[in-house]
Amino acid sequence: IQCLMYASLSTSLIAALGAVLGKQWLGHFICCGRGPSDVRGHLRQQRMDGLQTWYFSAVLEALPLLIQVFLHLFGIALGASIWTQQPTIATPVVLTMTFGALFYGAIVISSVISPTCPFQTTMS
């Protein structure tokens, strides 16, 4: 159980690091430097081609998905850990985590069913 908790925590930290790096990468992409507009335009096009070649959008879209999945795993491990020690205290924790998982599932299903649903996620 603790292994699952530490794995989910460390993976969430890695995903957060990836999000920060992604923001830095986008900042680098936007900055074109100085010089003639045709040179800057060529550099910007090279960077755009690089974004597509290296599947940049897929990498950035995977980061929130990692956080969501491992947040659920952390909740499961937390509930299991508390349940073995204090079942009375674990009941509200497990119920809260179950409500959160059901709510998340309902949002994903809603966004799959209706393309106009504002709750679009990477899962949908």
N, C-alpha and C positions, 0 to 999 in steps of 0.2 A: 504494500500500500504506500509506504513512504517512497519507494522507488518511483511509483507512478506520479506521486506529488512532486518530487524533485525533477523528474523528466518533463512534466508539464510546465513547471515553473521555469526551468532553464530554456525550454523551447519558446515560451512566451517572451523571455528576455531576448532571445535571438531574433524573434520576429520583430520586436520593438527596435532592436538595433538595425534590422533590415529596413524598417520604415524610416528611421533617421538617415540611413545611407541613401535611400531612395530620394528623400528630399534634397540631400546634398547633390545627388546625381542630376536631378531636375534643375537645380540651381546652376550647375555647371553647363547644362544643355542650353539654358536660357541666355547665359552670358556669352556673347559672341566676340567680345573684345572690340578693338578699334581697327580702322582701316577702311578701304573703299567698300562700298555697299555690295559689289559683285563678289568680292573675296569673303565678306561676312555671310552673304547668301549661300555661297558654295560650302563654307564651313558648316553652316546651319543644316544644309541638305545632307552633308556627310554624317552629321550627328543624328539626324532623323533616320537615315538609312541604318545607322548603327543601332538605334533604338528598336527598329523592326527586326534586324538581323539577330539581335541578342534577346528577343522576346521580352523586352523591358516591361511592357504592360502586364504580361502574364506573371512575371516575377512580383511586381507590385500588388497585383490582385491576389496572389497566394498568401501574402503576409497577413491580412486580416483573417483569412480562412484558418491559418495556423493558430492565430490567437484564439479564435472562436472554438476550434476543436479542442485545443489543450486547456482552455478555460473549463469546458465541460468535463474533460478528464480530471482536472484538478478538483472540481466539485464532487465528482464521483468518489475520488480518493479521500477527500475531506469527509464526506458523509460516511464512508466505510470506516475510516479511522476513528471518528467520534462515536460511531455506533458500537464499536467494540469496547470503548471505554465508558461512555455515558449514554445509554440508549434514550434516556429522557431528554437530554439536551440535543441529541442527534435528530429527533423527530422533526422539530421545526427546520433544522438545517436541510434535511432530506426533502421535506415538503417544499421548501423554498427553491431548492435546486431543481426539483421535479417541475414546479410551476415555470421556472425559467426555461427549462428545456422544452416544455410543451409550448410556451409562448414563442420561442425561437422557431420551433418546428412549424407552428401556425403561420408565422411570418414568411418562412421559406415557401411553404405550400401556397400561400396567398400570392406571392410574387411569381410563382411558376404558373399558377392558374390564370392570373390576370397580368398581361404585360404593362398595363397602365398603373399597377400597384406601386405606390411610392416607396415601398419597403424592399427594393431590389438589393440583393446581396450577391456575393461571389458564388454562393451555393446555388442560387437560382439561375 
